[in-house]
Amino acid sequence: MAAKLRVTWKKSAIGYKRDQKRTIEALGLRRLGHSVEHGDNRAVRGMLTKVRHLVEVTEISPSETPSD
């Protein structure tokens, strides 16, 4: 199973450039403290690099993800 990343929005984007605010939005983050899960790929890693000062990233092991 592919690795997953849990992304949590930790710091407000007020005062940062518009492209960083739009990256937060594109990641699916809605409000401070909100967490989303994404597959680990180059596109997501690039987005996380752009906003690394605003988010916290945790790698999720396959045993932690609920299976449907």
N, C-alpha and C positions, 0 to 999 in steps of 0.2 A: 504494500500500500504506500502511496506517495506521502511525503511529509507534509504537514500542515503547520501554519503559523497563526498564532492568536495575536491580534493587533489591538491594543487598548489606547484610546486617546487620553493622554495625561496632562497636556498643557494647552492652554487657549491659543488659538491662531490669531487673536487680535494683535495687530501691529506687525504681522508678517505679510509677505507679498501674496498677491492674489493667486498665483500659480500654486503656492503651498496650501492655501485654503481649498482650492479646487482638487488638489491631490487627496486631502483629507476626505472630501466629499466623494471622490471617485473610489476610495477604499471602502466606502459604505458606512463611515463613522458619522453618527448623527449628533452626539452631544458628549461633553466631557465624561470620562469614565465608561463610555460605551466600548464594547469589545466585539470584534468580528473575527471570523476564521477564513483564511485564504490558503489556497494551495501554494506550495513553495515553487515559484518559477521566476524567471529572469525579470519579467514585467513587474511583478509584485515587489520583488527585491529592489528594483530601481525606484519605484514609488516610495518604498520605505526609506531608502537612502535619502531621498529628497526631504522627507519630513521626520528624520530620525530624532530631532530635538523636541518633537511634539508628541511622539508615541512611544509605547513600550511594546517590544516584540518578544513573544515566547514561543519556542518550538513545542509542538504538541506531539507526544508519542502516539502511535496507532492505538494503544490500549486505552487512551483517554477519550478518544472520539467515539461518540455513540454510533452504533451500526444500525442501519435502517433495514 
